[in-house]
């Protein structure tokens, strides 16, 4: 089975347009009927979105005068292989870490709670 990923290039597109602050993108989106908070716009530009509204994509293409190909690039992640459990090849910790990085998966942030005084 072939594994396909993608590269999100909104940060590069905004920089090429001379827009270095994500807050400048908010009024441009609102002028096209897209209402996102400052934090949502920041995440849209700074992180790789897992889901994206086609309305948002169309607005971004209109704002920057670009195509979807300028914003998204397909990346071939290779063939999926079964984990062997032997610690070699696809099952090795290094291969697993590389696959996680390539997929854009991120670990869940730890929540540190101060000890209770009992």
N, CA, C and O atoms as a GROMACS GRO file, in nm:
protein
  472
    1UNK      N    1   0.084  -0.118   0.000
    1UNK     CA    2   0.000   0.000   0.000
    1UNK      C    3   0.089   0.124   0.000
    1UNK      O    4   0.186   0.132   0.076
    2UNK      N    5   0.057   0.218  -0.084
    2UNK     CA    6   0.132   0.343  -0.097
    2UNK      C    7   0.080   0.444   0.006
    2UNK      O    8  -0.041   0.456   0.024
    3UNK      N    9   0.169   0.515   0.072
    3UNK     CA   10   0.131   0.614   0.172
    3UNK      C   11   0.158   0.753   0.116
    3UNK      O   12   0.269   0.785   0.075
    4UNK      N   13   0.053   0.836   0.114
    4UNK     CA   14   0.062   0.971   0.059
    4UNK      C   15   0.044   1.072   0.171
    4UNK      O   16  -0.042   1.056   0.257
    5UNK      N   17   0.126   1.174   0.170
    5UNK     CA   18   0.113   1.285   0.265
    5UNK      C   19   0.108   1.416   0.187
    5UNK      O   20   0.092   1.417   0.065
    6UNK      N   21   0.121   1.524   0.259
    6UNK     CA   22   0.120   1.654   0.192
    6UNK      C   23   0.202   1.754   0.271
    6UNK      O   24   0.223   1.740   0.392
    7UNK      N   25   0.248   1.855   0.199
    7UNK     CA   26   0.322   1.966   0.260
    7UNK      C   27   0.234   2.090   0.248
    7UNK      O   28   0.186   2.121   0.139
    8UNK      N   29   0.213   2.159   0.359
    8UNK     CA   30   0.131   2.280   0.363
    8UNK      C   31   0.225   2.398   0.352
    8UNK      O   32   0.314   2.413   0.436
    9UNK      N   33   0.208   2.482   0.250
    9UNK     CA   34   0.304   2.588   0.221
    9UNK      C   35   0.247   2.729   0.239
    9UNK      O   36   0.295   2.823   0.176
   10UNK      N   37   0.145   2.744   0.323
   10UNK     CA   38   0.086   2.877   0.341
   10UNK      C   39   0.189   2.975   0.396
   10UNK      O   40   0.190   3.091   0.355
   11UNK      N   41   0.275   2.932   0.487
   11UNK     CA   42   0.376   3.021   0.544
   11UNK      C   43   0.467   3.077   0.436
   11UNK      O   44   0.498   3.196   0.436
   12UNK      N   45   0.509   2.992   0.343
   12UNK     CA   46   0.596   3.036   0.234
   12UNK      C   47   0.522   3.132   0.140
   12UNK      O   48   0.579   3.230   0.091
   13UNK      N   49   0.395   3.102   0.114
   13UNK     CA   50   0.315   3.186   0.023
   13UNK      C   51   0.294   3.325   0.085
   13UNK      O   52   0.304   3.426   0.017
   14UNK      N   53   0.263   3.329   0.216
   14UNK     CA   54   0.244   3.458   0.281
   14UNK      C   55   0.374   3.538   0.282
   14UNK      O   56   0.373   3.659   0.260
   15UNK      N   57   0.486   3.471   0.307
   15UNK     CA   58   0.615   3.540   0.308
   15UNK      C   59   0.649   3.595   0.169
   15UNK      O   60   0.699   3.707   0.157
   16UNK      N   61   0.622   3.517   0.065
   16UNK     CA   62   0.650   3.562  -0.071
   16UNK      C   63   0.564   3.684  -0.107
   16UNK      O   64   0.603   3.765  -0.191
   17UNK      N   65   0.447   3.695  -0.044
   17UNK     CA   66   0.359   3.809  -0.068
   17UNK      C   67   0.392   3.927   0.023
   17UNK      O   68   0.326   4.031   0.017
   18UNK      N   69   0.495   3.911   0.109
   18UNK     CA   70   0.534   4.019   0.200
   18UNK      C   71   0.446   4.031   0.322
   18UNK      O   72   0.448   4.133   0.390
   19UNK      N   73   0.367   3.928   0.351
   19UNK     CA   74   0.279   3.928   0.467
   19UNK      C   75   0.344   3.843   0.576
   19UNK      O   76   0.333   3.720   0.574
   20UNK      N   77   0.410   3.908   0.670
   20UNK     CA   78   0.487   3.835   0.770
   20UNK      C   79   0.414   3.822   0.904
   20UNK      O   80   0.464   3.757   0.995
   21UNK      N   81   0.297   3.881   0.915
   21UNK     CA   82   0.216   3.870   1.037
   21UNK      C   83   0.083   3.806   1.000
   21UNK      O   84   0.015   3.851   0.908
   22UNK      N   85   0.047   3.701   1.073
   22UNK     CA   86  -0.078   3.632   1.043
   22UNK      C   87  -0.200   3.720   1.072
   22UNK      O   88  -0.307   3.697   1.017
   23UNK      N   89  -0.184   3.820   1.159
   23UNK     CA   90  -0.299   3.907   1.188
   23UNK      C   91  -0.340   3.989   1.066
   23UNK      O   92  -0.455   4.032   1.056
   24UNK      N   93  -0.248   4.012   0.973
   24UNK     CA   94  -0.282   4.085   0.850
   24UNK      C   95  -0.370   4.002   0.757
   24UNK      O   96  -0.434   4.055   0.667
   25UNK      N   97  -0.373   3.872   0.781
   25UNK     CA   98  -0.454   3.783   0.699
   25UNK      C   99  -0.601   3.786   0.742
   25UNK      O  100  -0.689   3.756   0.661
   26UNK      N  101  -0.628   3.822   0.868
   26UNK     CA  102  -0.765   3.821   0.921
   26UNK      C  103  -0.859   3.910   0.840
   26UNK      O  104  -0.964   3.861   0.797
   27UNK      N  105  -0.827   4.040   0.818
   27UNK     CA  106  -0.921   4.122   0.741
   27UNK      C  107  -0.937   4.076   0.596
   27UNK      O  108  -1.043   4.092   0.536
   28UNK      N  109  -0.831   4.019   0.540
   28UNK     CA  110  -0.840   3.967   0.403
   28UNK      C  111  -0.939   3.851   0.394
   28UNK      O  112  -1.018   3.842   0.301
   29UNK      N  113  -0.933   3.763   0.495
   29UNK     CA  114  -1.028   3.651   0.499
   29UNK      C  115  -1.170   3.701   0.523
   29UNK      O  116  -1.265   3.654   0.460
   30UNK      N  117  -1.184   3.797   0.617
   30UNK     CA  118  -1.317   3.849   0.649
   30UNK      C  119  -1.380   3.918   0.528
   30UNK      O  120  -1.501   3.912   0.510
   31UNK      N  121  -1.299   3.983   0.446
   31UNK     CA  122  -1.350   4.048   0.326
   31UNK      C  123  -1.407   3.946   0.227
   31UNK      O  124  -1.482   3.981   0.136
   32UNK      N  125  -1.370   3.819   0.247
   32UNK     CA  126  -1.418   3.711   0.160
   32UNK      C  127  -1.517   3.621   0.233
   32UNK      O  128  -1.545   3.510   0.188
   33UNK      N  129  -1.569   3.669   0.347
   33UNK     CA  130  -1.672   3.595   0.419
   33UNK      C  131  -1.622   3.485   0.511
   33UNK      O  132  -1.701   3.403   0.556
   34UNK      N  133  -1.492   3.482   0.539
   34UNK     CA  134  -1.434   3.380   0.628
   34UNK      C  135  -1.402   3.448   0.760
   34UNK      O  136  -1.320   3.540   0.764
   35UNK      N  137  -1.465   3.404   0.866
   35UNK     CA  138  -1.446   3.465   0.999
   35UNK      C  139  -1.374   3.365   1.090
   35UNK      O  140  -1.435   3.270   1.140
   36UNK      N  141  -1.245   3.390   1.111
   36UNK     CA  142  -1.163   3.306   1.198
   36UNK      C  143  -1.100   3.393   1.304
   36UNK      O  144  -1.072   3.511   1.281
   37UNK      N  145  -1.078   3.336   1.422
   37UNK     CA  146  -1.012   3.410   1.530
   37UNK      C  147  -0.864   3.423   1.497
   37UNK      O  148  -0.812   3.355   1.407
   38UNK      N  149  -0.796   3.510   1.570
   38UNK     CA  150  -0.652   3.529   1.550
   38UNK      C  151  -0.576   3.398   1.573
   38UNK      O  152  -0.482   3.367   1.500
   39UNK      N  153  -0.617   3.322   1.674
   39UNK     CA  154  -0.546   3.196   1.702
   39UNK      C  155  -0.573   3.093   1.592
   39UNK      O  156  -0.484   3.015   1.558
   40UNK      N  157  -0.693   3.092   1.536
   40UNK     CA  158  -0.722   2.999   1.426
   40UNK      C  159  -0.641   3.034   1.302
   40UNK      O  160  -0.591   2.945   1.233
   41UNK      N  161  -0.627   3.161   1.273
   41UNK     CA  162  -0.548   3.204   1.157
   41UNK      C  163  -0.401   3.172   1.180
   41UNK      O  164  -0.332   3.128   1.087
   42UNK      N  165  -0.352   3.193   1.301
   42UNK     CA  166  -0.213   3.159   1.332
   42UNK      C  167  -0.188   3.010   1.310
   42UNK      O  168  -0.090   2.972   1.247
   43UNK      N  169  -0.278   2.926   1.364
   43UNK     CA  170  -0.261   2.780   1.347
   43UNK      C  171  -0.270   2.741   1.200
   43UNK      O  172  -0.199   2.652   1.155
   44UNK      N  173  -0.357   2.807   1.125
   44UNK     CA  174  -0.370   2.779   0.982
   44UNK      C  175  -0.238   2.804   0.910
   44UNK      O  176  -0.199   2.729   0.820
   45UNK      N  177  -0.169   2.911   0.949
   45UNK     CA  178  -0.043   2.946   0.882
   45UNK      C  179   0.076   2.869   0.938
   45UNK      O  180   0.166   2.831   0.863
   46UNK      N  181   0.078   2.846   1.068
   46UNK     CA  182   0.196   2.790   1.133
   46UNK      C  183   0.197   2.638   1.138
   46UNK      O  184   0.304   2.577   1.148
   47UNK      N  185   0.080   2.575   1.131
   47UNK     CA  186   0.073   2.430   1.143
   47UNK      C  187   0.014   2.368   1.017
   47UNK      O  188  -0.047   2.437   0.935
   48UNK      N  189   0.032   2.241   1.004
   48UNK     CA  190  -0.022   2.168   0.890
   48UNK      C  191  -0.165   2.126   0.926
   48UNK      O  192  -0.184   2.043   1.015
   49UNK      N  193  -0.266   2.182   0.858
   49UNK     CA  194  -0.404   2.148   0.893
   49UNK      C  195  -0.441   2.005   0.852
   49UNK      O  196  -0.403   1.959   0.745
   50UNK      N  197  -0.514   1.937   0.938
   50UNK     CA  198  -0.565   1.804   0.906
   50UNK      C  199  -0.692   1.813   0.824
   50UNK      O  200  -0.719   1.728   0.739
   51UNK      N  201  -0.771   1.917   0.849
   51UNK     CA  202  -0.894   1.943   0.774
   51UNK      C  203  -0.893   2.089   0.732
   51UNK      O  204  -0.844   2.176   0.804
   52UNK      N  205  -0.948   2.114   0.613
   52UNK     CA  206  -0.949   2.250   0.563
   52UNK      C  207  -1.076   2.270   0.481
   52UNK      O  208  -1.103   2.193   0.388
   53UNK      N  209  -1.152   2.370   0.515
   53UNK     CA  210  -1.273   2.403   0.440
   53UNK      C  211  -1.234   2.450   0.300
   53UNK      O  212  -1.136   2.522   0.283
   54UNK      N  213  -1.310   2.407   0.202
   54UNK     CA  214  -1.282   2.451   0.066
   54UNK      C  215  -1.308   2.600   0.050
   54UNK      O  216  -1.248   2.664  -0.035
   55UNK      N  217  -1.397   2.655   0.132
   55UNK     CA  218  -1.418   2.800   0.129
   55UNK      C  219  -1.292   2.874   0.174
   55UNK      O  220  -1.255   2.976   0.116
   56UNK      N  221  -1.226   2.822   0.277
   56UNK     CA  222  -1.102   2.883   0.326
   56UNK      C  223  -0.994   2.870   0.219
   56UNK      O  224  -0.920   2.965   0.192
   57UNK      N  225  -0.983   2.752   0.159
   57UNK     CA  226  -0.884   2.730   0.054
   57UNK      C  227  -0.907   2.826  -0.063
   57UNK      O  228  -0.813   2.886  -0.115
   58UNK      N  229  -1.032   2.840  -0.105
   58UNK     CA  230  -1.064   2.931  -0.216
   58UNK      C  231  -1.032   3.075  -0.180
   58UNK      O  232  -0.982   3.150  -0.263
   59UNK      N  233  -1.060   3.114  -0.055
   59UNK     CA  234  -1.028   3.250  -0.011
   59UNK      C  235  -0.877   3.273  -0.012
   59UNK      O  236  -0.832   3.379  -0.056
   60UNK      N  237  -0.799   3.177   0.036
   60UNK     CA  238  -0.653   3.190   0.036
   60UNK      C  239  -0.600   3.203  -0.107
   60UNK      O  240  -0.510   3.283  -0.133
   61UNK      N  241  -0.655   3.123  -0.199
   61UNK     CA  242  -0.611   3.131  -0.338
   61UNK      C  243  -0.644   3.268  -0.397
   61UNK      O  244  -0.566   3.322  -0.476
   62UNK      N  245  -0.759   3.324  -0.360
   62UNK     CA  246  -0.798   3.456  -0.409
   62UNK      C  247  -0.709   3.565  -0.350
   62UNK      O  248  -0.667   3.656  -0.421
   63UNK      N  249  -0.681   3.556  -0.220
   63UNK     CA  250  -0.598   3.656  -0.152
   63UNK      C  251  -0.459   3.664  -0.215
   63UNK      O  252  -0.407   3.772  -0.240
   64UNK      N  253  -0.400   3.548  -0.239
   64UNK     CA  254  -0.261   3.545  -0.286
   64UNK      C  255  -0.248   3.527  -0.437
   64UNK      O  256  -0.137   3.522  -0.490
   65UNK      N  257  -0.361   3.516  -0.506
   65UNK     CA  258  -0.355   3.500  -0.651
   65UNK      C  259  -0.279   3.375  -0.690
   65UNK      O  260  -0.198   3.377  -0.783
   66UNK      N  261  -0.306   3.267  -0.618
   66UNK     CA  262  -0.232   3.143  -0.642
   66UNK      C  263  -0.330   3.028  -0.665
   66UNK      O  264  -0.452   3.048  -0.661
   67UNK      N  265  -0.277   2.911  -0.687
   67UNK     CA  266  -0.358   2.791  -0.705
   67UNK      C  267  -0.341   2.701  -0.584
   67UNK      O  268  -0.255   2.725  -0.499
   68UNK      N  269  -0.421   2.597  -0.577
   68UNK     CA  270  -0.408   2.499  -0.469
   68UNK      C  271  -0.270   2.434  -0.473
   68UNK      O  272  -0.214   2.399  -0.368
   69UNK      N  273  -0.214   2.417  -0.593
   69UNK     CA  274  -0.080   2.358  -0.605
   69UNK      C  275   0.027   2.444  -0.540
   69UNK      O  276   0.130   2.392  -0.497
   70UNK      N  277   0.004   2.575  -0.531
   70UNK     CA  278   0.100   2.663  -0.464
   70UNK      C  279   0.092   2.649  -0.312
   70UNK      O  280   0.188   2.677  -0.241
   71UNK      N  281  -0.024   2.606  -0.262
   71UNK     CA  282  -0.045   2.595  -0.117
   71UNK      C  283  -0.022   2.454  -0.065
   71UNK      O  284   0.018   2.436   0.050
   72UNK      N  285  -0.046   2.353  -0.148
   72UNK     CA  286  -0.038   2.214  -0.104
   72UNK      C  287   0.045   2.135  -0.204
   72UNK      O  288   0.022   2.143  -0.325
   73UNK      N  289   0.141   2.059  -0.154
   73UNK     CA  290   0.220   1.972  -0.238
   73UNK      C  291   0.205   1.830  -0.189
   73UNK      O  292   0.222   1.802  -0.070
   74UNK      N  293   0.172   1.739  -0.280
   74UNK     CA  294   0.162   1.597  -0.245
   74UNK      C  295   0.301   1.542  -0.218
   74UNK      O  296   0.395   1.572  -0.292
   75UNK      N  297   0.314   1.461  -0.113
   75UNK     CA  298   0.442   1.401  -0.078
   75UNK      C  299   0.422   1.251  -0.069
   75UNK      O  300   0.333   1.203   0.001
   76UNK      N  301   0.505   1.177  -0.141
   76UNK     CA  302   0.499   1.030  -0.136
   76UNK      C  303   0.582   0.984  -0.017
   76UNK      O  304   0.703   1.004  -0.014
   77UNK      N  305   0.516   0.923   0.080
   77UNK     CA  306   0.585   0.877   0.201
   77UNK      C  307   0.636   0.735   0.187
   77UNK      O  308   0.690   0.678   0.282
   78UNK      N  309   0.621   0.676   0.069
   78UNK     CA  310   0.672   0.541   0.045
   78UNK      C  311   0.564   0.437   0.067
   78UNK      O  312   0.446   0.469   0.081
   79UNK      N  313   0.607   0.313   0.069
   79UNK     CA  314   0.516   0.201   0.088
   79UNK      C  315   0.501   0.172   0.236
   79UNK      O  316   0.598   0.174   0.311
   80UNK      N  317   0.379   0.144   0.276
   80UNK     CA  318   0.355   0.105   0.415
   80UNK      C  319   0.406  -0.037   0.433
   80UNK      O  320   0.384  -0.123   0.348
   81UNK      N  321   0.473  -0.061   0.543
   81UNK     CA  322   0.524  -0.195   0.572
   81UNK      C  323   0.471  -0.240   0.706
   81UNK      O  324   0.442  -0.159   0.794
   82UNK      N  325   0.458  -0.369   0.720
   82UNK     CA  326   0.410  -0.425   0.847
   82UNK      C  327   0.520  -0.417   0.951
   82UNK      O  328   0.638  -0.437   0.920
   83UNK      N  329   0.480  -0.388   1.072
   83UNK     CA  330   0.578  -0.387   1.181
   83UNK      C  331   0.614  -0.530   1.214
   83UNK      O  332   0.527  -0.615   1.230
   84UNK      N  333   0.743  -0.556   1.225
   84UNK     CA  334   0.788  -0.692   1.248
   84UNK      C  335   0.801  -0.724   1.396
   84UNK      O  336   0.796  -0.841   1.435
   85UNK      N  337   0.818  -0.622   1.478
   85UNK     CA  338   0.835  -0.647   1.621
   85UNK      C  339   0.975  -0.693   1.656
   85UNK      O  340   1.003  -0.725   1.772
   86UNK      N  341   1.064  -0.699   1.557
   86UNK     CA  342   1.200  -0.746   1.581
   86UNK      C  343   1.296  -0.633   1.613
   86UNK      O  344   1.411  -0.658   1.650
   87UNK      N  345   1.249  -0.508   1.599
   87UNK     CA  346   1.337  -0.395   1.626
   87UNK      C  347   1.424  -0.359   1.507
   87UNK      O  348   1.516  -0.278   1.520
   88UNK      N  349   1.396  -0.418   1.392
   88UNK     CA  350   1.472  -0.385   1.272
   88UNK      C  351   1.379  -0.332   1.166
   88UNK      O  352   1.257  -0.349   1.174
   89UNK      N  353   1.436  -0.268   1.068
   89UNK     CA  354   1.363  -0.212   0.954
   89UNK      C  355   1.245  -0.128   0.998
   89UNK      O  356   1.263  -0.032   1.074
   90UNK      N  357   1.124  -0.162   0.952
   90UNK     CA  358   1.007  -0.078   0.976
   90UNK      C  359   0.969  -0.072   1.123
   90UNK      O  360   0.905   0.024   1.165
   91UNK      N  361   1.007  -0.171   1.201
   91UNK     CA  362   0.968  -0.172   1.341
   91UNK      C  363   1.069  -0.106   1.433
   91UNK      O  364   1.047  -0.100   1.554
   92UNK      N  365   1.180  -0.054   1.378
   92UNK     CA  366   1.282   0.005   1.464
   92UNK      C  367   1.235   0.139   1.519
   92UNK      O  368   1.155   0.208   1.456
   93UNK      N  369   1.284   0.176   1.638
   93UNK     CA  370   1.245   0.306   1.695
   93UNK      C  371   1.280   0.422   1.604
   93UNK      O  372   1.206   0.520   1.597
   94UNK      N  373   1.393   0.412   1.533
   94UNK     CA  374   1.432   0.520   1.444
   94UNK      C  375   1.334   0.533   1.328
   94UNK      O  376   1.295   0.644   1.291
   95UNK      N  377   1.293   0.420   1.270
   95UNK     CA  378   1.198   0.423   1.159
   95UNK      C  379   1.063   0.476   1.206
   95UNK      O  380   0.997   0.551   1.134
   96UNK      N  381   1.021   0.436   1.327
   96UNK     CA  382   0.894   0.484   1.381
   96UNK      C  383   0.898   0.634   1.403
   96UNK      O  384   0.802   0.705   1.370
   97UNK      N  385   1.008   0.684   1.459
   97UNK     CA  386   1.022   0.829   1.483
   97UNK      C  387   1.024   0.905   1.351
   97UNK      O  388   0.964   1.011   1.340
   98UNK      N  389   1.094   0.851   1.251
   98UNK     CA  390   1.097   0.916   1.119
   98UNK      C  391   0.958   0.919   1.057
   98UNK      O  392   0.919   1.019   0.997
   99UNK      N  393   0.883   0.810   1.070
   99UNK     CA  394   0.748   0.804   1.014
   99UNK      C  395   0.657   0.905   1.083
   99UNK      O  396   0.575   0.969   1.017
  100UNK      N  397   0.669   0.919   1.214
  100UNK     CA  398   0.587   1.017   1.287
  100UNK      C  399   0.620   1.158   1.242
  100UNK      O  400   0.529   1.239   1.220
  101UNK      N  401   0.749   1.190   1.229
  101UNK     CA  402   0.788   1.324   1.184
  101UNK      C  403   0.735   1.350   1.043
  101UNK      O  404   0.684   1.458   1.015
  102UNK      N  405   0.745   1.252   0.956
  102UNK     CA  406   0.701   1.268   0.817
  102UNK      C  407   0.550   1.286   0.810
  102UNK      O  408   0.500   1.357   0.722
  103UNK      N  409   0.476   1.224   0.900
  103UNK     CA  410   0.330   1.235   0.896
  103UNK      C  411   0.279   1.362   0.960
  103UNK      O  412   0.161   1.396   0.946
  104UNK      N  413   0.366   1.435   1.030
  104UNK     CA  414   0.324   1.558   1.096
  104UNK      C  415   0.261   1.533   1.231
  104UNK      O  416   0.211   1.627   1.295
  105UNK      N  417   0.261   1.408   1.278
  105UNK     CA  418   0.204   1.376   1.409
  105UNK      C  419   0.289   1.440   1.518
  105UNK      O  420   0.411   1.444   1.509
  106UNK      N  421   0.223   1.488   1.619
  106UNK     CA  422   0.294   1.550   1.730
  106UNK      C  423   0.250   1.485   1.859
  106UNK      O  424   0.134   1.446   1.872
  107UNK      N  425   0.341   1.472   1.954
  107UNK     CA  426   0.302   1.414   2.082
  107UNK      C  427   0.207   1.509   2.157
  107UNK      O  428   0.208   1.630   2.135
  108UNK      N  429   0.126   1.452   2.243
  108UNK     CA  430   0.034   1.532   2.322
  108UNK      C  431   0.114   1.607   2.428
  108UNK      O  432   0.201   1.549   2.493
  109UNK      N  433   0.084   1.736   2.445
  109UNK     CA  434   0.154   1.819   2.540
  109UNK      C  435   0.125   1.772   2.682
  109UNK      O  436   0.010   1.745   2.718
  110UNK      N  437   0.230   1.762   2.762
  110UNK     CA  438   0.215   1.721   2.902
  110UNK      C  439   0.153   1.834   2.983
  110UNK      O  440   0.180   1.951   2.960
  111UNK      N  441   0.069   1.795   3.077
  111UNK     CA  442   0.008   1.894   3.166
  111UNK      C  443   0.066   1.870   3.303
  111UNK      O  444   0.045   1.764   3.363
  112UNK      N  445   0.140   1.968   3.354
  112UNK     CA  446   0.207   1.954   3.482
  112UNK      C  447   0.119   2.019   3.589
  112UNK      O  448   0.083   2.137   3.580
  113UNK      N  449   0.086   1.940   3.689
  113UNK     CA  450   0.000   1.987   3.796
  113UNK      C  451   0.083   1.989   3.925
  113UNK      O  452   0.148   1.891   3.959
  114UNK      N  453   0.079   2.104   3.997
  114UNK     CA  454   0.158   2.109   4.121
  114UNK      C  455   0.103   2.009   4.223
  114UNK      O  456  -0.018   1.982   4.226
  115UNK      N  457   0.191   1.954   4.306
  115UNK     CA  458   0.144   1.856   4.405
  115UNK      C  459   0.049   1.922   4.505
  115UNK      O  460   0.064   2.039   4.540
  116UNK      N  461  -0.049   1.845   4.548
  116UNK     CA  462  -0.145   1.899   4.645
  116UNK      C  463  -0.083   1.890   4.784
  116UNK      O  464  -0.011   1.795   4.815
  117UNK      N  465  -0.113   1.988   4.866
  117UNK     CA  466  -0.062   1.990   5.004
  117UNK      C  467  -0.160   1.916   5.094
  117UNK      O  468  -0.266   1.968   5.129
  118UNK      N  469  -0.124   1.795   5.130
  118UNK     CA  470  -0.213   1.717   5.218
  118UNK      C  471  -0.145   1.689   5.347
  118UNK      O  472  -0.203   1.624   5.434
   0.00000   0.00000   0.00000
